Amino acid sequence: MANKDWNNSNEILLPICQNRCSVITYDCKWLQPNSSKIVTVGKKQNNKGDISVYDLELLDDDSSNSKIPMSRLKLINQAENASPVRSSTVLNQNTIACGDFSGSISIWDINRFDIPITSHKNAHQINLNCMDFNRENSVLVCGAKDGSISFWDTRTTLLSKPIHFVSPVEGVKDNCWSVVTRGYFGLAGFENGQLHQMDLRNYNIIQKKTVEYGICSMDIDESNETLLVTTNGSIVKLMSVNELTDELVLNKGLNNTIWSGRFLSSSKPSKQFSIAEGNGKLSLIDYNPQSKTSKVIDSIQLVDSAIISMDVNKSVQGLISTISLTKQLCITITPYK
């Protein structure tokens, strides 16, 4: 694990604990709001799906002189899914939705993992790469490897059928890698660089934009004004949510996939976001929307392989979880506000 010292004011990203998962892990999410629990999803050795819940525990260690809080990750619950689980999203503090390699959706109560609350088998024909839950409208949005997108009303007891389904375009390679929603809008990002903005009231595509590279992840800031886009071509973009115009473009070097990017909560007029890189680095960046400029606050070599998933705890300021290709679940904290 990277070694950081709170006494050094130039070092802002501080790893506080690390856990090597026993299964191949694809995604991690904080159970929001007001929770120290993390859910990870992936694949077991028997080719079944794994859903694990960890609790971040602070340890009382008076013998340590370090100002970094002593912590550990405790596995508190685990479930097995029929197929490897590729994606997840949090519905509330106790409920998660999962998408698997067979294209099925399942919703689970983390306190009782014997069976899912509800599920829909083969909701898509192929891997469900990504999903996001729109809390304002209780709509679950899912994106699949064949480019199809589905919309589900989670207020119904059973996921009997989607509210709307966007079928893949025949002969077009448009693997959907990322979806994100806010208010009445949704965005879908594809491997071929297509970015679609959708209206969740009538499910029409409002506009399309082409980004130079495949879109790995997206996030929207708290003001719902700025879209963060990371790509497989070393490019990070900050864009206007409404117009999808570029505000800032960062190049993170040759052959460096930026697997994930997330905004942090902040009391500053500027906006802070973290990015997880294919070279194992985790970086914290400050963006000034007035001057359209940015600066790297800190960047650490967190692991020796690609960081493929990252999530930011919106309730506990500065708390970041990451998953690496080598199955390392890491927790990092930053006091930068």
C-alpha positions in Angstrom: 0.0 0.0 0.0 1.2 3.6 -0.7 2.6 5.2 2.4 1.5 8.7 3.3 2.1 11.0 6.2 -0.6 13.4 7.5 2.2 15.8 8.6 3.3 16.4 5.0 0.8 19.1 3.8 1.7 18.3 0.2 0.4 14.8 0.4 -3.4 14.9 0.4 -4.5 11.4 -0.6 -4.1 9.1 2.4 -4.6 5.3 2.1 -6.1 4.0 5.3 -6.7 0.3 4.6 -6.5 -2.4 2.0 -8.1 -5.8 1.5 -7.3 -8.5 -1.1 -10.6 -10.0 -2.2 -10.9 -13.7 -2.7 -12.9 -13.3 -5.9 -12.4 -11.4 -9.2 -14.1 -8.1 -8.5 -15.5 -5.7 -11.1 -17.3 -2.9 -9.2 -17.5 -1.3 -5.8 -20.1 1.1 -4.3 -20.6 2.9 -1.0 -24.0 2.1 0.5 -25.4 5.6 0.6 -26.4 7.6 2.5 -24.7 7.8 5.9 -23.1 4.4 5.8 -19.6 3.0 6.2 -20.5 -0.1 4.2 -19.2 -1.0 0.8 -20.6 -3.5 -1.7 -18.4 -5.3 -4.3 -19.5 -7.5 -7.1 -17.7 -10.0 -9.3 -17.0 -13.6 -10.2 -16.1 -16.7 -8.0 -13.9 -19.5 -9.0 -16.9 -21.7 -9.8 -18.0 -19.1 -12.3 -20.9 -18.0 -10.1 -21.5 -14.4 -9.2 -20.3 -12.8 -6.0 -21.9 -10.0 -4.0 -20.0 -9.0 -0.9 -20.7 -6.3 1.8 -17.8 -4.9 3.8 -17.9 -2.5 6.8 -15.1 0.0 7.3 -14.2 -0.1 11.0 -12.0 2.5 12.7 -9.6 0.9 15.2 -8.7 2.4 18.5 -4.9 2.1 18.5 -3.3 4.4 21.2 0.1 2.8 20.5 0.4 4.3 17.0 1.9 7.8 16.6 0.5 8.1 13.1 -2.2 10.7 12.4 -3.7 8.4 9.7 -6.8 6.7 11.3 -6.2 2.9 11.8 -8.9 1.1 9.9 -9.9 -2.3 8.6 -12.5 -3.8 6.2 -14.7 -6.5 7.7 -16.7 -8.8 5.5 -20.2 -8.9 7.0 -22.4 -10.5 4.3 -22.0 -12.4 1.1 -24.3 -13.8 -1.6 -23.9 -16.0 -4.6 -25.6 -15.2 -8.0 -26.2 -17.6 -10.8 -24.0 -15.7 -13.2 -20.9 -13.5 -12.6 -22.0 -10.0 -11.6 -20.6 -7.1 -13.7 -22.3 -4.0 -12.3 -24.2 -2.5 -9.4 -25.9 0.6 -8.1 -27.3 1.6 -4.7 -31.1 2.1 -4.3 -30.9 3.0 -0.6 -28.8 2.3 2.5 -29.9 -1.4 2.5 -30.8 -2.1 -1.1 -28.7 -2.7 -4.2 -29.4 -3.6 -7.8 -27.0 -5.8 -9.7 -26.5 -6.6 -13.4 -24.8 -9.9 -14.5 -23.1 -11.5 -17.5 -26.3 -13.2 -18.6 -28.1 -9.8 -18.9 -30.2 -10.4 -15.8 -31.1 -7.8 -13.2 -31.6 -8.6 -9.5 -32.4 -6.4 -6.5 -31.1 -7.4 -3.0 -31.6 -6.5 0.6 -28.0 -6.6 2.1 -29.4 -7.8 5.4 -30.9 -10.9 4.0 -28.9 -12.4 1.1 -30.7 -15.8 0.8 -32.7 -14.7 -2.2 -33.1 -11.4 -4.1 -36.1 -9.2 -3.4 -36.9 -9.3 -7.1 -35.2 -10.1 -10.4 -35.7 -10.2 -14.1 -33.8 -12.9 -16.0 -32.3 -12.0 -19.4 -33.4 -8.4 -19.2 -30.8 -8.0 -21.9 -29.3 -10.5 -24.3 -25.7 -10.0 -23.0 -23.5 -8.5 -20.2 -25.0 -5.7 -18.2 -21.9 -3.4 -18.1 -23.4 -0.5 -16.1 -26.4 0.8 -14.2 -27.5 3.9 -12.3 -30.4 4.7 -10.1 -32.3 7.9 -10.5 -33.6 8.7 -7.0 -35.9 11.6 -8.1 -38.0 9.3 -10.3 -37.2 5.8 -8.9 -35.9 4.7 -12.3 -33.2 2.2 -12.8 -31.2 2.7 -16.0 -29.1 -0.2 -17.4 -26.6 -0.4 -20.3 -25.4 -3.6 -22.0 -22.5 -4.8 -24.1 -24.6 -4.8 -27.2 -25.5 -1.1 -26.8 -29.0 -1.7 -25.6 -30.4 0.4 -22.7 -33.3 -0.4 -20.5 -35.4 1.7 -18.0 -37.1 0.1 -15.0 -39.6 1.5 -12.4 -38.3 0.2 -9.0 -41.5 1.2 -7.2 -43.3 -1.9 -8.6 -43.0 -5.1 -6.6 -41.7 -7.1 -9.5 -39.5 -6.1 -12.4 -42.0 -7.5 -14.8 -41.0 -5.5 -17.8 -39.0 -2.3 -18.5 -40.7 1.1 -18.9 -38.7 1.6 -22.1 -36.1 -0.4 -24.0 -33.6 1.0 -26.5 -32.6 -1.9 -28.9 -29.1 -2.1 -30.2 -28.4 -0.9 -33.7 -27.7 -3.9 -36.0 -24.1 -4.0 -37.3 -22.9 -1.1 -35.1 -20.4 -1.7 -32.4 -21.7 0.5 -29.6 -20.9 -1.3 -26.3 -22.5 0.8 -23.5 -19.9 1.3 -20.9 -21.4 3.9 -18.6 -24.8 5.5 -17.7 -25.5 8.3 -15.3 -28.7 10.2 -14.4 -29.8 13.4 -12.6 -33.3 14.8 -12.4 -35.1 14.2 -15.6 -32.0 13.6 -17.7 -29.9 10.5 -18.4 -26.6 10.1 -20.2 -25.2 7.0 -21.9 -21.6 6.6 -22.9 -20.4 4.0 -25.4 -17.1 2.2 -26.4 -17.2 3.9 -29.9 -17.1 7.4 -28.2 -20.9 8.2 -28.6 -22.5 10.2 -25.8 -26.3 10.2 -25.7 -28.4 12.6 -23.6 -31.8 11.2 -22.8 -35.1 12.7 -21.4 -36.4 10.4 -18.7 -39.9 11.7 -19.0 -40.4 10.4 -22.6 -37.2 8.4 -23.1 -36.3 10.3 -26.2 -32.7 11.0 -27.1 -32.3 14.8 -26.9 -28.8 15.1 -28.4 -25.8 13.1 -29.4 -22.1 14.0 -29.1 -19.0 12.1 -30.2 -16.0 11.9 -27.9 -12.7 10.9 -29.4 -12.3 7.7 -27.4 -14.4 5.1 -25.6 -16.3 6.5 -22.6 -15.3 4.4 -19.5 -17.2 6.4 -16.8 -19.3 9.5 -16.2 -20.3 11.5 -13.2 -22.3 14.7 -12.6 -21.4 17.3 -9.9 -23.7 18.4 -7.1 -24.8 21.5 -8.9 -25.9 19.3 -11.8 -24.0 21.7 -14.2 -20.8 19.8 -15.0 -20.3 16.3 -16.5 -17.1 14.4 -15.8 -16.1 11.9 -18.6 -13.2 9.5 -18.5 -12.0 7.6 -21.5 -9.8 4.7 -22.7 -7.6 7.1 -24.7 -6.0 8.9 -21.7 -8.4 11.8 -22.0 -10.5 13.3 -19.2 -13.2 15.8 -20.1 -15.3 18.3 -18.1 -18.4 19.2 -20.1 -21.6 21.2 -19.7 -24.4 18.9 -18.7 -27.0 20.7 -20.8 -25.1 21.6 -24.0 -22.4 18.8 -23.8 -19.8 21.3 -24.8 -16.2 20.9 -23.5 -15.2 23.1 -20.6 -11.8 21.4 -19.9 -9.8 18.6 -21.5 -7.0 16.8 -19.7 -4.5 14.4 -21.2 -3.1 11.8 -18.8 -0.4 10.4 -21.0 -0.1 7.7 -23.7 -1.8 4.4 -23.4 -3.4 5.2 -20.0 -7.0 4.2 -19.7 -8.9 6.3 -17.1 -11.3 3.7 -15.8 -13.3 5.9 -13.4 -13.8 9.5 -12.4 -16.0 10.8 -9.5 -16.8 14.2 -8.1 -16.2 14.8 -4.3 -18.4 16.9 -2.1 -16.7 20.2 -1.4 -17.3 23.5 0.5 -15.1 25.3 -2.0 -16.4 27.3 -5.0 -14.1 25.2 -7.2 -14.9 21.5 -7.9 -12.8 18.5 -6.9 -12.8 15.2 -8.6 -10.7 12.0 -8.4 -9.7 9.8 -11.3 -8.6 6.1 -11.2 -6.0 5.2 -13.8 -4.9 2.2 -15.7 -1.4 2.5 -14.3 -2.6 2.1 -10.7 -2.5 5.8 -9.8 -5.3 7.6 -7.9 -5.3 11.4 -8.5 -7.2 14.3 -6.9 -7.8 17.3 -9.2 -9.2 20.8 -8.4 -11.3 22.5 -11.2 -12.1 26.2 -11.3 -15.3 26.6 -13.4 -14.8 30.4 -13.7 -11.3 30.3 -15.2 -11.8 26.8 -16.8 -8.4 25.8 -15.3 -7.4 22.8 -13.1 -4.5 21.7 -10.9 -3.5 18.3 -9.6 -3.8 18.4 -5.8 -2.2 15.0 -5.3 -1.5 11.8 -7.2 -0.4 8.5 -5.6 0.7 5.1 -6.9 -2.0 3.2 -5.0 -1.5 -0.3 -6.5 0.7 -1.9 -9.2 -2.2 -2.7 -11.6 -5.1 -0.9 -13.2 -7.8 0.6 -10.9 -10.9 -0.6 -12.7 -13.6 0.8 -10.3 -13.9 3.7 -7.9 -16.6 5.3 -5.8 -16.8 8.4 -3.5 -18.8 8.4 -0.2 -21.1 11.4 -0.5 -21.9 11.4 3.2 -18.4 11.2 4.6 -16.4 13.9 2.9 -13.2 12.7 1.2 -13.7 8.9 1.6 -12.8 7.0 -1.6 -13.1 3.3 -2.4 -11.2 1.6 -5.3 -10.9 -1.9 -6.8 -7.9 -3.0 -8.8 -7.4 -5.6 -11.5 -5.4 -7.6 -8.9 -8.5 -7.7 -6.6 -7.3 -5.1 -4.1 -10.1 -3.2 -2.4 -8.5 0.0 -1.1 -9.9 2.8 1.0 -8.4 6.3 0.7 -9.3 9.5 2.6 -8.5 13.1 1.9 -8.8 16.0 4.3 -8.8 18.4 1.3 -12.2 20.3 1.4 
